[in-house]
Amino acid sequence: METIVLKRIRTEGDATIGLINIGSICVATLEDLPQEIKISGKTRIPAGTYELKLRNAGGMTKKYADRYGDMHKGMIWLQNVPEFTFVYIHTGNYASHSDGCILVGMRAGGSSLIDSRKAYKLIYPKIVEMIDREGCEISIIDEDGS
């Protein structure tokens, strides 16, 4: 199984900013803040390693299929996240777009992401290829002091 790494590097405003490297590609990430007790829609998932699969059900799947056409094979879905369901890697610019998910962008500007769709188009095919080839997992590491 191949592993991609997300390093959470800082908290800024209402967001956690991080980086994902896949080969020579590096994209920024944005998540909710850490919370002692989970607050629905405002809490990031725990650090750890999660298997990635594709999910082909639900409203986001149709929305992304319409937006990205044949490139889109399903939502990138993190498996077995404690106290969370349907955690995805997807587009968005602000923590309010997250609901516990991992948002991607080309870079972070304060507590928001820039060029989210461009970053998604860059990493999505790579992650799908890894899932299809031998499976893929994401290892999330807290380096932001939380």
Secondary structure, 3 states (H helix, E strand, C coil): CEEEEEEEEEEECCEEEEEEEECCEEEEEEECECCCCCCCCCECCCCEEEEEEEECCCHHHHHHHHHHHHHCCCEEEECCCCCCCCEEEECCCCHHHCCCCEEEECEEECCEEECHHHHHHHHHHHHHHHHHHHCEEEEEEECCCC
